[in-house]
Amino acid sequence: MAPVFAHADLLFQLLGKLVSRPKKTELPGEVPRRDGIPILSLVGDHQDALAEQIEQALNEAEPRAVPYQPVDMEREWDKVVDERGDEQAANYLDPAWQRAELCRRILVELASRYSSDRYGSDRRVRFRRLGLVNWLLELSDTAQEPDSQHGRAVLRRLRDRELERRRFFGFMRSPSTEVALQGTVPWWAYILGLHLLPVFWFRVWRGLGREFRWLLHQPYMAPADPGTFIGFAVRLTQPRWGREDPQQISKLLIAAFLQDLRVAYRRRPWRRRAHRRTAYCVAFLQGLSERNGGPELVRLFAEVRNDIGAFDPLLLVTSRADDPPDTGGMRVRELTDNPAPYDVWCEQVRSAGGGRPVQFWYLPVRIPATVPEDDERYEIQRDGSAIARRLSVPRPPAWTRRASAVVAGTVALAVLGGTVGYALAHRSDDRADWKRQHCGLSRDHPDAETVWQEKTGECVGVSPHGFAFGSTDERVRDTLATIAEQNKEAKRLHEADPKRPLVTLVHLSALLSAPTGQKNSALSYAREQLQGAASAQRRQLDKSGAAQPVLRIFPAGAGSGMRYGADVADRIEQMMKRDASIVGVTGLDQSRKATITTIDRLTQVGLPMVATTLSADSLPGESSLYYQVSPLNRREAAVAAAYAGHLVDREELKKRVRVVYSLDPTDEYSQNLREDAAASFEAAGFDVEEQGYVPTPAAPDTPSGPGTQAVGQEACGYQGLIFFAGRSEDFESILGATNDTCGSTPPVLLGGDDVARLGADPVQRKAYPRVPYEFLDFTVGSTSCDDPSDLYSTMKELFPEECRRVKDTSLDGHAALAFDAVNLYLNAISRLKDTAPGVPLTPSAVWHALSQIHGSAALDGESGLIDFGGAVDQRVPLDKLISVQRVEGAQRPEQLGFCGKRGDKEGAAWCPPAEKPRR
């Protein structure tokens, strides 16, 4: 198993920042008109393991891998010594020339990788200058004086080499790079006349060719230069005979290598491939030591940078076990330093003058220590590192694709050929197909690319710009339109004040669209959740100050039963590649198997989640990125049993209970609440019986059993408590059957929290006036827009028509839960900005901040106190508020008591013992 490094997520975030190329400028983007990439020096042990993780992160970067080549300095140096270090051999090199040979070999290895097809043919780098210098150096391998014909021979072989470089002879050379050109031409080339290039014209070409002109004007080896290209070329073919300085040769090679990279990355309107290079090349020199000459080679790179004074698109990463002896006053920094090491380096760039010392380029960072598997931080650091390793580099502009030119040519030919009408007809068909696939939206609608229609007829996806997923409910449409307008306002605020960070949350709901032919009776609770999220957004937008983030809410629909949640998570991942402000997800409906699949997929994407109404006991264990603002089913069952015991003590109920649950095998909520309820009631001394029912519509593989009508009829005459652990739409059917069968003498009914959805609808409450019932709610219950609270005072401003139409808006608590879920993120982000202002607002950083919400930092929300207890694996609020509500006809539900934390108020005397934090 790969070791886990402490705070490795910070290292990978730094790495991702250094390899990502800005759209219009070069690094550092934080310092305008001061280009440069630091030399990232990693100091510490476990270099090999860290190098493997870095290589994996760069190779798996999205949307395309980052050009990367590791170099084992010890191995390369040993090869040079073995091959060129024998004093008795004819090819012996003294130590100084061995260093130059090491530099040449490493640069050739890097050039071979960067010019290969490994990263796509459109990102190959042509090393013309390095290839020429390397070819001249390799042309002769002796220290003897050249003969009188040496210059003419060099000229002839250069001419042959130029012919070999032509496109026609591409198959003759190495497939990786020009560095491997041999300068030999076959006999048949002469016969075909392809080699008829007179020496005179080659002399002209030497004056026009870019690599030849560069070689004459570069700053190294200039003092002894005779002034002609051929004279310079002869010097390079016999550098030892000419007593050249080996360091000057190394610098010449490095300058040629960096200049070839600069040319490949130089953006020009007509150079499509340069615009497609959105990540810098990375070279990792591993295991630097004085013995292998690694520090000297890195110093030469820095000196060449200073000498040339031009930006080069290379991230040079080095590693060594011990601290470097000379860092020019820059100490080896820790990844957790505040300010961050890269921020300190950028500040030095901003304040640096014209003369920069060699040590200026170094950014020494200590390799973090490994975390033992038995350490309590192991899981957090492992997950955080895994998320941070998912590097993302900018996508190339769409216009740089090769297909763009093909499409333009095709359109031109179509116009010239008189096929305009035919093309328009096909475009009409395409538009019709597009609209069918994208819920009737045209291509120019801003939400068209992120929503689609499934085979069930449901519209699912993400709708940042107000698309209502095909809903005809005007209140839903108005709510989504309000959020869309606030999103536009958020963008304007961020553009006006870029210091305020832009943060985006995706609110994922199940029932914003219903399958074809089915009525969506649960829109009210989905609408109220969105209204709660919109209210939290409104209050955040009204704040000011550089530390206050600007919030956007992206509504998303996953279809009935969350069946398409994983597909929506895939679409969110695609959006994150274009929009780095997306940091989390709220919402998530109904504890079903599809919901668990959605949670797993969002975990793979790397997004933290804060669920609003989910309560199944198993959900927190599905992902370390998952949080919720509601209590668990086991706590809800304990409150139900305690309340039933209270009724028994008042002689209003016999000590018997019938737990009614859904037989749907995909309904995790109902199955789990049934098990918890049976256990809690048995522990309280009740006689417990269980009764399953077949819901309508029934899911595949649902076992046979009575329907809701039969269950409602059988409830008549029961002398104990009917505890309902299913869905609100099924409870409504049971109420109808009970009303028709024994409306004058109804049984005692207590519903789980899902029944709150039925209590939220005043129209549905009027339907069964003879059958009162009680249900458990995750908020204080009976509230309205006139209540003096942050949520409802804002709702009255945002949705006045909603408040006028329904006096008891959001009494089911869904608006309050969604309001608290959004504020939970905002609370975590505010703490993060206060404690670590230099840390970017990434999903992993926000996830870590969520775990800090406990104790004095707990959130006093609209739905009660949210306190995660401070334990690493505690992602459910401790002793969260649960109230008991009673419904009688069309009247507003009446609260009969509550358990849990709500300001300074204490719960009812009959409540079960409060939950304690784990230690």
HELIX and SHEET records of a PDB file:
HELIX    1   1 ALA A    8  VAL A   19  1                                  12    
HELIX    2   2 GLN A   47  ASN A   59  1                                  13    
HELIX    3   3 MET A   73  ARG A   84  1                                  12    
HELIX    4   4 PRO A   95  TYR A  114  1                                  20    
HELIX    5   5 ASP A  117  TYR A  119  5                                   3    
HELIX    6   6 SER A  121  ARG A  123  5                                   3    
HELIX    7   7 ARG A  128  LEU A  139  1                                  12    
HELIX    8   8 HIS A  150  GLU A  164  1                                  15    
HELIX    9   9 ARG A  167  MET A  172  5                                   6    
HELIX   10  10 GLU A  178  ALA A  180  5                                   3    
HELIX   11  11 TRP A  187  ILE A  191  1                                   5    
HELIX   12  12 VAL A  199  LEU A  208  1                                  10    
HELIX   13  13 ARG A  210  HIS A  217  1                                   8    
HELIX   14  14 PHE A  229  THR A  237  1                                   9    
HELIX   15  15 PRO A  246  TYR A  265  1                                  20    
HELIX   16  16 ARG A  272  ARG A  276  1                                   5    
HELIX   17  17 GLY A  294  ILE A  308  1                                  15    
HELIX   18  18 PRO A  341  SER A  351  1                                  11    
HELIX   19  19 VAL A  358  TRP A  361  5                                   4    
HELIX   20  20 TYR A  378  ALA A  388  1                                  11    
HELIX   21  21 ALA A  398  THR A  400  5                                   3    
HELIX   22  22 ARG A  402  LEU A  416  1                                  15    
HELIX   23  23 VAL A  420  GLN A  437  1                                  18    
HELIX   24  24 ALA A  448  THR A  450  5                                   3    
HELIX   25  25 GLU A  474  ALA A  496  1                                  23    
HELIX   26  26 LEU A  523  LEU A  541  1                                  19    
HELIX   27  27 SER A  560  MET A  562  5                                   3    
HELIX   28  28 GLY A  565  ARG A  578  1                                  14    
HELIX   29  29 LYS A  593  VAL A  605  1                                  13    
HELIX   30  30 LEU A  619  GLU A  622  5                                   4    
HELIX   31  31 ASN A  633  ASP A  649  1                                  17    
HELIX   32  32 GLU A  668  ALA A  683  1                                  16    
HELIX   33  33 THR A  708  ALA A  715  1                                   8    
HELIX   34  34 SER A  728  CYS A  742  1                                  15    
HELIX   35  35 ASP A  753  VAL A  755  5                                   3    
HELIX   36  36 ALA A  756  GLY A  759  1                                   4    
HELIX   37  37 PRO A  762  LYS A  766  1                                   5    
HELIX   38  38 ASP A  790  LEU A  798  1                                   9    
HELIX   39  39 PRO A  800  ARG A  805  1                                   6    
HELIX   40  40 HIS A  814  THR A  835  1                                  22    
HELIX   41  41 PRO A  843  LEU A  850  1                                   8    
HELIX   42  42 GLY A  855  ALA A  857  5                                   3    
SHEET    1   A 5 TYR A  68  ASP A  72  0                                        
SHEET    2   A 5 CYS A 281  GLN A 286  1                                        
SHEET    3   A 5 LEU A 314  ARG A 320  1                                        
SHEET    4   A 5 ILE A  39  VAL A  43  1                                        
SHEET    5   A 5 TYR A 362  ARG A 366  1                                        
SHEET    1   B 7 VAL A 451  GLN A 453  0                                        
SHEET    2   B 7 CYS A 459  VAL A 462 -1                                        
SHEET    3   B 7 VAL A 550  GLY A 557 -1                                        
SHEET    4   B 7 LEU A 502  SER A 509  1                                        
SHEET    5   B 7 ILE A 582  GLY A 587  1                                        
SHEET    6   B 7 MET A 609  ALA A 611  1                                        
SHEET    7   B 7 TYR A 626  GLN A 628  1                                        
SHEET    1   C 7 ASP A 687  TYR A 693  0                                        
SHEET    2   C 7 ARG A 656  SER A 662  1                                        
SHEET    3   C 7 LEU A 721  PHE A 724  1                                        
SHEET    4   C 7 VAL A 748  GLY A 751  1                                        
SHEET    5   C 7 TYR A 773  ASP A 777  1                                        
SHEET    6   C 7 ILE A 882  VAL A 887 -1                                        
SHEET    7   C 7 GLU A 894  CYS A 899 -1                                        
SHEET    1   D 2 LEU A 859  GLY A 861  0                                        
SHEET    2   D 2 GLY A 864  ILE A 866 -1                                        
END                                                                             
